[in-house]
Amino acid sequence: MISVGITLDGELSQGKLSQWLRMLLSTEGENIFRSKGIINIAGQQNRIVFQGIHMLMDFHMDRAWQGNKPLKSEIVFIVRGLNRQALTEGVNACLI
């Protein structure tokens, strides 16, 4: 089992991220023990928080982004037998 932490600058496309996560969960869901993150979705004024266990994932809108810091998405996957680079590339492909 490994933990894969991914931090991204910039905005994520909600459509691309949803499609990628659906594909990932349908093919590798039993190897994803835990996932969580705070993500910057394009066009949203608030942070989006997600949590997942195996093939189940929940998203909800959180508080507004605060301060003048650059907005970052931070995602963590705890997985078995998945490639760190492939996960990172998959999330990066969702950037606008």
Stockholm file with secondary structure:
# STOCKHOLM 1.0

chainA/1-96         MISVGITLDGELSQGKLSQWLRMLLSTEGENIFRSKGIINIAGQQNRIVFQGIHMLMDFHMDRAWQGNKPLKSEIVFIVRGLNRQALTEGVNACLI
#=GR chainA/1-96 SS CEEEEEEEESCBCHHHHHHHHHHHHHHHGGGEEEEEEEECBTTCSEEEEEEEETTEEEEEEEEECCSSSCCEEEEEEEESSCCHHHHHHHHHTTBC
#=GC SS_cons        CEEEEEEEESCBCHHHHHHHHHHHHHHHGGGEEEEEEEECBTTCSEEEEEEEETTEEEEEEEEECCSSSCCEEEEEEEESSCCHHHHHHHHHTTBC
//
